[in-house]
């Protein structure tokens, strides 16, 4: 407990008294469970990772992470259990991004779906709750979330500082809308759940539209290409360099 001095005058004399002042509490950090209240009164759980260095005095970049179908509500695993969540845990003390983990309730992240709109609303709520640089919003997801990344990028092309779709697919006709968003895409050659051609055609469409996406295709890797992708330290260095002009 700190103490502060308070001066007061009585007649011609000056007295000093000590008043206790509570030290400001450090904001909670780490993986924090939260609840989003929908317009109909229902509640949707989500998680926010807050960097251990966060003290509310400076703006942080933010990542919106879209999980795969297996982590949807009712699944055996939670959104933080697969993909970027485990990657954060291996570098938790130094991970520099506020990261938002919404959970799909109807197994889709399409931009025009209830789940897609809720993901954006949860991100907006996080921007209001924490000190975040609005020019450094990054979108990423795997499998179903990879599809969602392409979809939300096309629906909100002016929002994202960068996108990182992993083993998903999108609409090549959207390439002109998103060609200027820095993109780093990952896929496994032996993916039998989402064919590698889905990423190849999006990368080709971006390049044809004038974009300069990065693309890594893993040989002898199946659907779980998110494991080596999110283990790539250079990915986070690249993310830190991205900011909307």
VENWONOR-V130193 format. One record per pair of residues at least 24 apart in sequence whose ideal C-beta (glycine too) atoms are under 10 Angstrom apart, sorted by the first residue. I is the first residue (numbers start at 1). J is the second residue. Records with the same first field share a line. If there is no record, write none. Layout:
I: J ; J
//
This chain:
24: 55 ; 56
26: 52 ; 54 ; 55 ; 56
27: 54 ; 55 ; 56 ; 57 ; 129 ; 130 ; 131
28: 54
29: 53 ; 54 ; 55 ; 92 ; 93 ; 98
30: 54 ; 88 ; 89 ; 92 ; 93
31: 80 ; 85 ; 88 ; 89 ; 92 ; 99 ; 101
33: 78 ; 80 ; 101
34: 100 ; 101 ; 122 ; 125 ; 126 ; 129
36: 102 ; 103 ; 118 ; 119 ; 121 ; 122 ; 125 ; 126
37: 125
38: 105 ; 114 ; 118 ; 121
39: 121
42: 105
44: 73 ; 102 ; 103 ; 104 ; 105 ; 114 ; 115 ; 118 ; 119 ; 121 ; 122
45: 73 ; 78 ; 79 ; 101 ; 102 ; 103
46: 79 ; 80 ; 100 ; 101 ; 102 ; 103 ; 118 ; 119 ; 122 ; 123 ; 125 ; 126
47: 78 ; 79 ; 80 ; 85 ; 99 ; 100 ; 101 ; 102 ; 103
48: 98 ; 99 ; 100 ; 101 ; 102 ; 122 ; 123 ; 125 ; 126 ; 129 ; 130
49: 80 ; 84 ; 85 ; 88 ; 89 ; 92 ; 95 ; 97 ; 98 ; 99 ; 100 ; 101
50: 95 ; 97 ; 98 ; 99 ; 126 ; 129 ; 130
51: 88 ; 92 ; 93 ; 94 ; 95 ; 96 ; 97 ; 98 ; 99
52: 92 ; 93 ; 94 ; 95 ; 96
53: 93 ; 94 ; 95 ; 96
54: 96 ; 98 ; 130 ; 131
55: 131
56: 130 ; 131
57: 131
58: 131 ; 133
59: 98 ; 130 ; 131 ; 132 ; 133 ; 134 ; 135 ; 136
60: 96 ; 97 ; 98 ; 99 ; 130 ; 131 ; 132 ; 133 ; 136
61: 96 ; 97 ; 98 ; 99 ; 132 ; 133 ; 135 ; 136 ; 137 ; 138 ; 161 ; 162 ; 236 ; 239 ; 240 ; 242 ; 243
62: 97 ; 98 ; 99 ; 100 ; 123 ; 126 ; 127 ; 130 ; 132 ; 133 ; 134 ; 136 ; 137 ; 138 ; 139 ; 161
63: 88 ; 95 ; 97 ; 98 ; 99 ; 100 ; 101 ; 123 ; 136 ; 137 ; 138 ; 139 ; 140 ; 162 ; 164 ; 236 ; 239
64: 98 ; 99 ; 100 ; 101 ; 102 ; 119 ; 120 ; 122 ; 123 ; 126 ; 137 ; 138 ; 139 ; 140 ; 141 ; 145 ; 148 ; 149 ; 152 ; 159 ; 160 ; 163
65: 97 ; 99 ; 100 ; 101 ; 102 ; 119 ; 138 ; 139 ; 140 ; 141 ; 142 ; 145 ; 149 ; 164 ; 230
66: 100 ; 101 ; 102 ; 103 ; 104 ; 109 ; 115 ; 116 ; 119 ; 139 ; 140 ; 141 ; 142 ; 143 ; 144 ; 145 ; 146 ; 147 ; 148 ; 149 ; 151 ; 152 ; 165 ; 166 ; 168
67: 101 ; 102 ; 103 ; 104 ; 109 ; 141 ; 142 ; 143 ; 144 ; 145 ; 148 ; 226
68: 104 ; 107 ; 109 ; 141 ; 142 ; 143 ; 144 ; 145 ; 146 ; 147 ; 148 ; 166 ; 167 ; 168 ; 193 ; 194 ; 223 ; 224 ; 226
69: 104 ; 107 ; 108 ; 109 ; 142 ; 143 ; 144 ; 145 ; 147 ; 193
70: 107 ; 143 ; 144
71: 101 ; 103 ; 104 ; 107 ; 142 ; 143 ; 144 ; 145
72: 103 ; 104 ; 105 ; 106 ; 107 ; 108 ; 109 ; 115 ; 144
73: 103 ; 104 ; 105 ; 106 ; 107 ; 115
74: 103 ; 105 ; 107
75: 103 ; 104 ; 107
78: 103
79: 103 ; 104 ; 145
82: 142 ; 143 ; 145 ; 224 ; 226 ; 227 ; 230
83: 140 ; 141 ; 142 ; 143 ; 145 ; 166 ; 224 ; 226 ; 227 ; 229 ; 230
84: 140 ; 141 ; 142 ; 145 ; 164 ; 166 ; 226 ; 229 ; 230 ; 235 ; 236
85: 230
86: 226 ; 227 ; 230 ; 231
87: 226 ; 227 ; 229 ; 230 ; 231 ; 232 ; 233 ; 235 ; 236
88: 230 ; 236
90: 230 ; 231
91: 231 ; 233 ; 236
94: 236
95: 236
96: 236 ; 239 ; 240
97: 132 ; 136 ; 138 ; 236 ; 239 ; 240
98: 126 ; 127 ; 129 ; 130 ; 131 ; 132 ; 133 ; 136
99: 126 ; 138 ; 140
100: 125 ; 126 ; 127 ; 130 ; 132 ; 137
102: 126 ; 145
104: 144 ; 145 ; 148
107: 144
108: 144 ; 147 ; 148 ; 151
109: 141 ; 143 ; 144 ; 145 ; 146 ; 147 ; 148 ; 149 ; 150 ; 151 ; 152 ; 168
110: 144 ; 147 ; 148 ; 150 ; 151 ; 152 ; 155
111: 148 ; 150 ; 151 ; 152 ; 153 ; 154 ; 155 ; 156
112: 151 ; 155
113: 148 ; 151
115: 144 ; 148
116: 148 ; 151 ; 152 ; 155
117: 152 ; 155
119: 145 ; 148 ; 152
120: 152 ; 155 ; 156 ; 159
123: 152 ; 156 ; 159
133: 161 ; 243 ; 244
134: 159 ; 161 ; 244
135: 159 ; 161 ; 242 ; 243 ; 244 ; 245
136: 160 ; 161 ; 162 ; 239 ; 240 ; 241 ; 242 ; 243 ; 244
137: 161 ; 162 ; 242 ; 243 ; 244
138: 162 ; 163 ; 164 ; 182 ; 236 ; 238 ; 239 ; 240 ; 242
139: 163 ; 164 ; 165 ; 181 ; 183
140: 164 ; 165 ; 166 ; 184 ; 186 ; 226 ; 229 ; 230 ; 235 ; 239
141: 165 ; 166 ; 167 ; 168 ; 226
142: 166 ; 167 ; 168 ; 186 ; 194 ; 223 ; 224 ; 225 ; 226 ; 227 ; 229 ; 230
143: 167 ; 168 ; 169 ; 191 ; 193 ; 194 ; 223 ; 224 ; 225 ; 226
144: 168 ; 193 ; 194
145: 226
146: 170 ; 185 ; 186 ; 187 ; 194 ; 198 ; 199 ; 202 ; 225 ; 226
147: 171 ; 194 ; 198
149: 183 ; 185
150: 174 ; 175 ; 178 ; 183 ; 185 ; 198 ; 199 ; 202
153: 177 ; 178 ; 181 ; 183
154: 178 ; 181
156: 181
157: 181
158: 244
159: 244
160: 242 ; 244
161: 239 ; 241 ; 242 ; 243 ; 244 ; 245
162: 214 ; 235 ; 238 ; 239 ; 240 ; 241 ; 242 ; 243 ; 244
163: 213 ; 242
164: 214 ; 226 ; 229 ; 230 ; 235 ; 238 ; 239
165: 198 ; 199 ; 202 ; 203 ; 213 ; 229
166: 194 ; 199 ; 216 ; 224 ; 225 ; 226 ; 227 ; 228 ; 229 ; 230
167: 191 ; 193 ; 194 ; 195 ; 196 ; 198 ; 199 ; 218 ; 221 ; 222 ; 223 ; 224 ; 225 ; 226 ; 229
168: 194 ; 198 ; 199 ; 202
169: 194 ; 195 ; 196 ; 197 ; 198 ; 199 ; 200 ; 201 ; 202
170: 198 ; 199 ; 201 ; 202 ; 205 ; 206
171: 201 ; 202 ; 205
172: 198 ; 201 ; 202 ; 203 ; 204 ; 205 ; 206 ; 208 ; 209
173: 205
174: 202 ; 205 ; 206 ; 209
175: 201 ; 202 ; 203 ; 204 ; 205 ; 206 ; 207 ; 208 ; 209 ; 210 ; 211 ; 213
176: 205 ; 206 ; 208 ; 209 ; 210 ; 211
177: 209
178: 202 ; 205 ; 206 ; 209 ; 211 ; 213
179: 205 ; 206 ; 207 ; 208 ; 209 ; 210 ; 211 ; 212 ; 213
180: 206 ; 209 ; 210 ; 211 ; 212 ; 244 ; 245
181: 206 ; 211 ; 213 ; 242 ; 244
182: 211 ; 212 ; 213 ; 214 ; 238 ; 239 ; 241 ; 242 ; 243 ; 244
183: 211 ; 212 ; 213 ; 214 ; 215
184: 213 ; 214 ; 215 ; 216 ; 229 ; 232 ; 234 ; 235 ; 238 ; 239 ; 242
185: 213 ; 214 ; 215 ; 216 ; 217 ; 229
186: 214 ; 215 ; 216 ; 217 ; 218 ; 221 ; 225 ; 226 ; 228 ; 229 ; 230 ; 232 ; 235
187: 215 ; 216 ; 217 ; 218 ; 221 ; 223 ; 225 ; 226 ; 229
188: 216 ; 217 ; 218 ; 219 ; 220 ; 221 ; 222 ; 223 ; 224 ; 225 ; 226 ; 227 ; 228 ; 229
189: 217 ; 218 ; 219 ; 220 ; 221 ; 222 ; 225
190: 218 ; 219 ; 220 ; 221 ; 222 ; 223 ; 225
191: 217 ; 218 ; 221 ; 222 ; 223 ; 224 ; 225
192: 222 ; 223
193: 222 ; 223 ; 224
194: 223 ; 225
196: 221 ; 225
199: 225
214: 238
//
